[in-house]
Amino acid sequence: MRCSLFIPSPTLLTHLDLQYSATAMLAMDYKLSMPSSSPTKWWSKETVAVVTGANKGIGFALVERLAELGLTVVLTSRDVTRGKAAIESLRAQGLDIEFCQLDVGDSSSIMAFASWLQRRFGGLDILVNNAGVSFNEIDSNSVEHAETVIRTNFYGPKLLIEALLPMFRRSPATSRILNISSQLGLLNKVSNSALKELLRDEDKLSEEKIEYMVSQFLDHVKKGTWQEHGWPKVWTDYAVSKLALNAYSRLLATKQEGHGLSVNCFCPGFTRTAMTRGRGSRTPEEAAEVAARLALLPPSELPTGKFFKWCTPTLYSKL
C-alpha cells in the first residue's frame, strides 16, 4: 500500500551544497512510512512533469508516483516499443500518462521532443533527468563505451535542459529540475589535484571548463592513459559523467537563482535496476518515492544547488 505523501522540510532532507567546498554534514531519519496529516500540495493536473528514460526502473516508478499524485506526466523512452508498453501498463491502472519518444543521446531527438512538448502543453513545470547508461558489471571498470556514457549521461541532460529552458513556466511555485546523479560523481572520488581546483573555483567555473574536463578524460581514454591521471576508480566513465553533471547542475543553479527555477541532484543509491543487474538495497519504487518528494517540495522550502544522497534509512550527504 502506498503511504500518503510526506513533504519534508529541508531540515529533514539533509543535503550537500553542490559547491564542493562545503563541509557541513547533517543527518536525520527519513522513513518512507512517515505520514503527513496536512501535506502541502501546490501542484494540480495542470502541472506538467517530464521524466526521461522512464520505460523501466526508477523512471517508470517515478512516472507512476507522480501520476498517482495528480500531475500530468510525460513518460519518455528511447525505444518506442518499450515506451508504449510502459504506457499501456500504467493506463491499465487507470493512470493518464502521456508518451513521447526521446533519445537524450541524439540532439535531433531532443529538438523534436522540445517541439512536441511546446505544441502539446505549451511548457513544463518539472523535469527529471533520469535517463542514463553504464556498460559495466558491478565489479568491473571498463571504459570501452566512455563516449556513449558521457554523451548520454552528461551531454544528454545538458542539451535537453538548454532546449527546454525557455519553456519552463516559472510560476510562483517555482519550476524544478531534478537530475538523477550519483555519489560516484562527488569530488572526493577524484585524486587529480588540478582537476579538483578547476571544479572548486566557483567564481571561474564555466560550461567551457566542465566540457574541457570531459574532453580531457576522453582524450586520456583514447590514449590509454586514463588510469594515470587521478580519475575516479569505480565505474570511471560513469563517475566522470556524473561529476560533470553535478558541476553543471551547480553552475546552472547559480545562474537561475532568483529566476523561478530550482536545480538539484539526487543520488538514489544502490537500487535494484537493470543498471545494477537487479542487485541493490532498495526497490525502484522506494527510490522513486524519495525522488517524488524532492521534486514536490513546497515552494517555501525548495532549495537549489543541492546534492541529495540517500542511505537507508537516512538521507544524508558528505564529502
C-alpha positions as CSV (number, residue, x, y, z in Angstrom):
1,M,0.0,0.0,0.0
2,R,1.2,3.5,-0.8
3,C,1.9,5.8,2.1
4,S,0.5,9.2,2.0
5,L,2.8,11.8,0.6
6,F,5.0,13.4,3.2
7,I,6.6,16.7,2.2
8,P,9.6,17.1,4.4
9,S,11.3,20.3,5.3
10,P,15.0,20.9,4.2
11,T,16.0,20.0,7.8
12,L,14.7,16.5,7.2
13,L,16.0,16.3,3.6
14,T,19.6,16.6,4.6
15,H,21.7,17.8,1.7
16,L,25.1,18.9,0.4
17,D,25.6,22.1,-1.4
18,L,26.8,21.4,-4.9
19,Q,29.5,23.8,-4.0
20,Y,32.3,21.3,-3.4
21,S,34.0,23.3,-0.7
22,A,31.1,22.7,1.6
23,T,32.0,20.6,4.6
24,A,28.8,20.6,6.8
25,M,27.1,17.2,7.2
26,L,23.6,16.8,8.7
27,A,21.7,13.6,9.3
28,M,18.1,12.8,10.1
29,D,16.0,9.7,10.0
30,Y,13.9,9.7,6.8
31,K,11.4,6.9,6.8
32,L,9.2,6.2,3.8
33,S,6.3,5.3,6.1
34,M,6.2,8.6,7.8
35,P,2.7,10.1,7.3
36,S,1.7,13.7,6.9
37,S,-1.7,14.8,8.1
38,S,-1.6,18.0,6.1
39,P,0.8,17.7,3.1
40,T,1.4,21.0,1.4
41,K,0.1,20.4,-2.1
42,W,1.0,23.2,-4.5
43,W,0.5,21.2,-7.8
44,S,-2.6,20.3,-9.9
45,K,-3.5,18.4,-13.0
46,E,-2.2,21.4,-14.9
47,T,1.3,20.8,-13.6
48,V,3.4,19.2,-16.3
49,A,6.3,16.9,-15.3
50,V,8.7,15.2,-17.8
51,V,10.6,12.1,-16.8
52,T,13.3,10.8,-19.2
53,G,14.4,7.2,-19.5
54,A,11.1,6.1,-17.9
55,N,10.1,2.9,-19.6
56,K,11.5,0.9,-16.6
57,G,13.3,1.1,-13.3
58,I,13.3,4.3,-11.2
59,G,12.0,6.4,-14.1
60,F,8.9,4.2,-14.6
61,A,8.2,4.1,-10.8
62,L,8.5,7.9,-10.6
63,V,6.1,8.4,-13.5
64,E,3.6,6.2,-11.7
65,R,4.0,8.0,-8.4
66,L,3.7,11.5,-9.9
67,A,0.6,10.4,-11.9
68,E,-1.0,8.9,-8.7
69,L,-0.4,12.3,-7.0
70,G,-2.4,14.1,-9.8
71,L,0.2,15.7,-12.0
72,T,0.2,15.5,-15.8
73,V,3.2,13.3,-16.5
74,V,5.1,12.7,-19.8
75,L,7.0,9.4,-20.0
76,T,9.9,9.4,-22.4
77,S,11.8,6.5,-23.7
78,R,14.5,6.0,-26.4
79,D,12.8,2.8,-27.5
80,V,9.3,3.5,-28.8
81,T,8.0,-0.1,-28.4
82,R,9.2,-0.3,-24.8
83,G,7.8,3.1,-24.1
84,K,4.4,2.3,-25.4
85,A,4.3,-0.9,-23.4
86,A,5.1,1.0,-20.3
87,I,2.4,3.5,-21.0
88,E,-0.2,0.7,-21.6
89,S,0.7,-0.9,-18.2
90,L,0.2,2.4,-16.4
91,R,-3.0,3.2,-18.3
92,A,-4.3,-0.3,-17.2
93,Q,-4.1,1.0,-13.7
94,G,-6.3,4.0,-14.6
95,L,-3.4,6.5,-14.8
96,D,-3.4,9.0,-17.6
97,I,0.1,9.3,-18.9
98,E,1.5,11.0,-22.0
99,F,4.3,9.4,-24.1
100,C,6.9,10.8,-26.5
101,Q,10.0,9.2,-27.9
102,L,13.2,10.8,-26.7
103,D,16.8,9.7,-27.1
104,V,18.9,12.1,-25.0
105,G,22.0,11.0,-26.8
106,D,20.6,12.4,-30.1
107,S,20.4,16.2,-30.5
108,S,17.8,15.9,-33.3
109,S,15.6,13.8,-31.0
110,I,15.9,16.4,-28.3
111,M,14.8,19.1,-30.6
112,A,11.9,17.1,-31.9
113,F,10.8,16.4,-28.3
114,A,11.0,20.1,-27.4
115,S,8.8,21.0,-30.4
116,W,6.3,18.3,-29.4
117,L,6.1,19.4,-25.8
118,Q,5.6,23.0,-26.9
119,R,2.8,22.1,-29.2
120,R,1.2,19.7,-26.7
121,F,1.4,21.6,-23.4
122,G,3.0,25.0,-24.2
123,G,5.5,24.4,-21.4
124,L,6.5,22.4,-18.4
125,D,7.0,22.7,-14.6
126,I,9.2,19.8,-13.6
127,L,12.0,18.0,-15.5
128,V,13.5,14.8,-14.1
129,N,16.7,13.8,-16.0
130,N,16.6,10.1,-15.2
131,A,17.9,8.6,-18.5
132,G,21.4,7.2,-18.1
133,V,23.6,4.3,-19.1
134,S,26.5,2.2,-17.8
135,F,28.1,-0.7,-19.5
136,N,30.0,-2.1,-16.5
137,E,29.2,-5.0,-14.3
138,I,29.1,-4.3,-10.6
139,D,32.7,-5.4,-10.1
140,S,34.2,-4.3,-13.5
141,N,35.6,-1.0,-14.7
142,S,35.9,-0.8,-18.5
143,V,36.0,2.5,-20.4
144,E,35.3,0.9,-23.8
145,H,32.0,2.8,-24.1
146,A,33.2,6.0,-22.5
147,E,32.0,8.3,-25.3
148,T,28.5,6.8,-25.2
149,V,28.3,7.1,-21.5
150,I,29.4,10.8,-21.5
151,R,27.1,11.6,-24.4
152,T,24.1,10.1,-22.7
153,N,24.7,10.9,-19.0
154,F,26.2,14.4,-19.3
155,Y,25.6,16.0,-22.7
156,G,22.1,14.5,-22.9
157,P,20.7,16.2,-19.8
158,K,22.6,19.4,-20.6
159,L,21.3,19.7,-24.1
160,L,17.8,18.8,-23.1
161,I,17.8,21.4,-20.3
162,E,19.1,24.0,-22.8
163,A,16.3,23.1,-25.2
164,L,13.6,23.3,-22.6
165,L,14.8,26.3,-20.6
166,P,12.6,28.8,-22.4
167,M,9.6,26.6,-21.8
168,F,9.7,26.4,-18.0
169,R,6.6,28.2,-16.7
170,R,8.5,29.7,-13.7
171,S,5.3,30.1,-11.8
172,P,5.1,31.3,-8.1
173,A,5.5,27.6,-7.2
174,T,8.9,27.6,-9.0
175,S,9.8,25.3,-11.8
176,R,12.1,22.4,-10.9
177,I,14.9,20.3,-12.4
178,L,16.0,17.2,-10.6
179,N,19.0,15.4,-12.1
180,I,19.3,11.8,-11.1
181,S,23.0,11.6,-10.3
182,S,25.4,9.5,-8.2
183,Q,27.8,9.9,-5.3
184,L,30.4,8.4,-7.6
185,G,30.5,11.8,-9.2
186,L,31.4,13.7,-6.0
187,L,34.7,15.5,-5.9
188,N,36.1,13.3,-3.2
189,K,36.3,10.5,-5.8
190,V,38.9,12.5,-7.7
191,S,42.6,12.3,-6.8
192,N,43.8,14.7,-9.5
193,S,44.6,17.9,-7.6
194,A,44.5,20.2,-10.7
195,L,41.0,18.9,-11.6
196,K,39.8,19.4,-8.1
197,E,41.0,23.0,-8.1
198,L,39.3,23.6,-11.5
199,L,36.0,22.4,-10.1
200,R,36.3,24.1,-6.7
201,D,36.9,27.6,-8.2
202,E,33.3,28.7,-8.0
203,D,34.0,32.1,-9.4
204,K,35.7,30.8,-12.5
205,L,33.7,27.6,-13.1
206,S,32.1,27.7,-16.6
207,E,30.5,25.3,-19.0
208,E,33.6,25.6,-21.1
209,K,35.8,24.3,-18.2
210,I,33.4,21.5,-17.5
211,E,33.4,20.4,-21.1
212,Y,37.2,20.8,-21.2
213,M,37.4,18.3,-18.2
214,V,35.2,15.9,-20.1
215,S,37.2,16.1,-23.3
216,Q,40.4,15.7,-21.3
217,F,39.1,12.5,-19.9
218,L,38.0,11.1,-23.3
219,D,41.5,12.0,-24.7
220,H,43.1,10.0,-21.9
221,V,40.8,7.1,-22.7
222,K,41.8,7.2,-26.3
223,K,45.5,7.3,-25.4
224,G,45.1,4.5,-22.9
225,T,46.4,6.7,-20.0
226,W,43.2,7.3,-18.1
227,Q,44.3,5.3,-15.1
228,E,47.4,7.5,-14.6
229,H,45.5,10.9,-14.2
230,G,43.6,10.6,-11.0
231,W,40.1,10.0,-12.4
232,P,37.6,8.1,-10.2
233,K,38.5,4.5,-9.7
234,V,35.0,2.9,-9.6
235,W,32.9,2.9,-12.8
236,T,35.2,5.6,-14.1
237,D,33.4,6.7,-17.3
238,Y,30.0,6.7,-15.4
239,A,31.6,8.6,-12.5
240,V,33.1,11.2,-14.8
241,S,29.7,11.7,-16.5
242,K,28.1,12.3,-13.1
243,L,31.0,14.5,-12.0
244,A,30.3,16.7,-15.0
245,L,26.5,16.6,-14.4
246,N,26.9,17.7,-10.8
247,A,29.2,20.5,-11.7
248,Y,26.9,21.7,-14.5
249,S,23.9,21.5,-12.1
250,R,25.8,23.7,-9.6
251,L,26.6,26.2,-12.3
252,L,23.0,26.2,-13.7
253,A,21.6,26.6,-10.2
254,T,23.7,29.7,-9.6
255,K,22.7,31.2,-13.0
256,Q,19.0,30.5,-12.4
257,E,18.7,31.5,-8.8
258,G,16.1,34.2,-8.4
259,H,14.6,33.4,-11.8
260,G,11.9,30.9,-10.8
261,L,13.9,27.7,-11.5
262,S,15.4,25.3,-8.9
263,V,18.1,22.8,-9.9
264,N,19.1,19.9,-7.7
265,C,20.7,16.5,-7.9
266,F,19.6,13.2,-6.3
267,C,21.6,10.0,-5.8
268,P,19.2,7.1,-5.2
269,G,22.0,4.9,-4.1
270,F,22.3,1.1,-4.7
271,T,18.9,0.4,-6.3
272,R,17.7,-2.8,-8.0
273,T,17.6,-1.7,-11.6
274,A,18.8,-3.0,-15.0
275,M,22.0,-1.0,-14.5
276,T,22.9,-2.9,-11.3
277,R,21.7,-6.2,-12.9
278,G,18.9,-6.4,-10.4
279,R,21.2,-6.1,-7.4
280,G,20.7,-3.4,-4.7
281,S,19.5,-2.5,-1.3
282,R,16.2,-0.9,-2.3
283,T,13.5,-1.1,-4.9
284,P,12.9,1.4,-7.8
285,E,9.6,2.3,-6.0
286,E,11.3,3.2,-2.8
287,A,13.8,5.4,-4.7
288,A,11.0,7.0,-6.8
289,E,9.1,7.8,-3.6
290,V,12.0,9.9,-2.3
291,A,12.6,11.5,-5.8
292,A,8.9,12.5,-5.9
293,R,9.1,14.1,-2.5
294,L,12.2,16.1,-3.6
295,A,10.5,17.2,-6.8
296,L,7.4,18.3,-5.0
297,L,8.8,20.2,-2.1
298,P,6.7,23.2,-1.1
299,P,8.0,26.4,-2.8
300,S,8.9,28.0,0.5
301,E,11.2,25.0,1.4
302,L,12.6,24.3,-2.1
303,P,16.4,24.7,-2.2
304,T,18.6,25.0,-5.2
305,G,22.1,23.8,-6.0
306,K,21.9,20.8,-3.6
307,F,23.0,17.2,-3.9
308,F,20.8,14.8,-2.1
309,K,22.2,11.4,-1.1
310,W,20.1,8.7,0.3
311,C,21.5,5.9,2.5
312,T,18.9,3.6,4.2
313,P,17.3,4.6,6.5
314,T,18.8,8.1,6.4
315,L,19.0,10.7,3.7
316,Y,22.4,12.3,4.2
317,S,25.3,13.9,2.4
318,K,29.0,14.1,2.9
319,L,32.1,14.9,1.0
